[in-house]
Amino acid sequence: MKSSAKLDRRTVKEIEQFLNDKRVQLRASVRTIVSERRTHEVDTNDDAQASENLHDEIQVVLVDQRSRQVAQIDAALERLSRGQYGICLDCNEFIGLPRLRALPFAQRCRACQTDVEIRARRTTERVPVGVAIEAA
């Protein structure tokens, strides 16, 4: 399909509703985790403390992951409102409804996403262990 492919209104509404529902769910999850961390009592037992530290680290990763998903959903909703939803950022072709249904915040078609991931792997493979990478 070419970039001129459009999603019908019903499909757009379904995707928009799904994205909004998912965003609400993720935000509620983040609030719950943060709230639990604030009210959590610290145990002075070394074994219990180690377990709590691991639990805390897992919770931090979950909050980070869910927060990134909310940002991806927000970006997808923005593209949807601009009429650019479903168009690959790299090749400007239609991403494809099956991919969008599976990954509603996809920004690239499968082929372009694969290229991005291959390039990212090559970049990380070239960096020697112990060498710091500076942010641009």
Secondary structure, 3 states (H helix, E strand, C coil): CCCCCCCCHHHHHHHHHHHHHHHHHHHHHHHHHHHHHHHCCCCCCHHHHHHHHHHHHHHHHHHHHHHHHHHHHHHHHHHHHCCCCCECCCCCCECCHHHHHHCCCCCCCHHHHHHHHHHHHHHHHHCCCCCCCCCC
